[in-house]
């Protein structure tokens, strides 16, 4: 069974940075396409970005609102994915979910970690 | 990329059926057979219930079905149960990106 555990959320001031982690188990981590999806308080789901698995491992795609500010990386030895978030703005506030991708869908979800951007 | 359009709410009595629409464009819903649907209970992570327009993951009952016509996808839930009261979201691949629907809150009367 796939298990995803996010961590690293918290309160950060506008303009600040934060790094989220997603520890994964129960899957072929090197082959997996991994995504971040966020949800602002009381709002809907928003795709943030992804990092590809084999055969294009390590390449990334991002949604327009975060492109140039967020990066995604993965540590194969720790089976962990990271979301580095820079120059944060209040609109980045929300629960961030780590999600595995199966074809064109989001198959397994973590429990989420809350990021609050506020002064 | 604009959010896919879903009705904000839907309701039904136990045992009834309902259908939720999800309208996009030829760049997302209409361009790929990668539409998926998710059910989210309050305070919980979303759960995949339909993928590739019509397919159900293992463990999802056949009360849930999906379809697509042009730029609009649909989710039908038959035999409504109390546990179906939740928020429902569609999603579509959009060429190296993904877009979600605006969400539909389903109430079981």
Boltz contact constraints between the chains, C-beta under 6 A:
constraints:
  - contact:
      token1: [A, 44]
      token2: [B, 102]
      max_distance: 6.0
  - contact:
      token1: [A, 44]
      token2: [B, 103]
      max_distance: 6.0
  - contact:
      token1: [A, 45]
      token2: [B, 89]
      max_distance: 6.0
  - contact:
      token1: [A, 45]
      token2: [B, 100]
      max_distance: 6.0
  - contact:
      token1: [A, 47]
      token2: [B, 98]
      max_distance: 6.0
  - contact:
      token1: [A, 61]
      token2: [B, 96]
      max_distance: 6.0
  - contact:
      token1: [A, 61]
      token2: [B, 97]
      max_distance: 6.0
  - contact:
      token1: [A, 104]
      token2: [B, 34]
      max_distance: 6.0
  - contact:
      token1: [A, 104]
      token2: [B, 93]
      max_distance: 6.0
  - contact:
      token1: [A, 105]
      token2: [B, 36]
      max_distance: 6.0
  - contact:
      token1: [A, 105]
      token2: [B, 48]
      max_distance: 6.0
  - contact:
      token1: [A, 105]
      token2: [B, 51]
      max_distance: 6.0
  - contact:
      token1: [A, 107]
      token2: [B, 48]
      max_distance: 6.0
  - contact:
      token1: [A, 109]
      token2: [B, 45]
      max_distance: 6.0
  - contact:
      token1: [A, 109]
      token2: [B, 46]
      max_distance: 6.0
  - contact:
      token1: [A, 111]
      token2: [B, 45]
      max_distance: 6.0
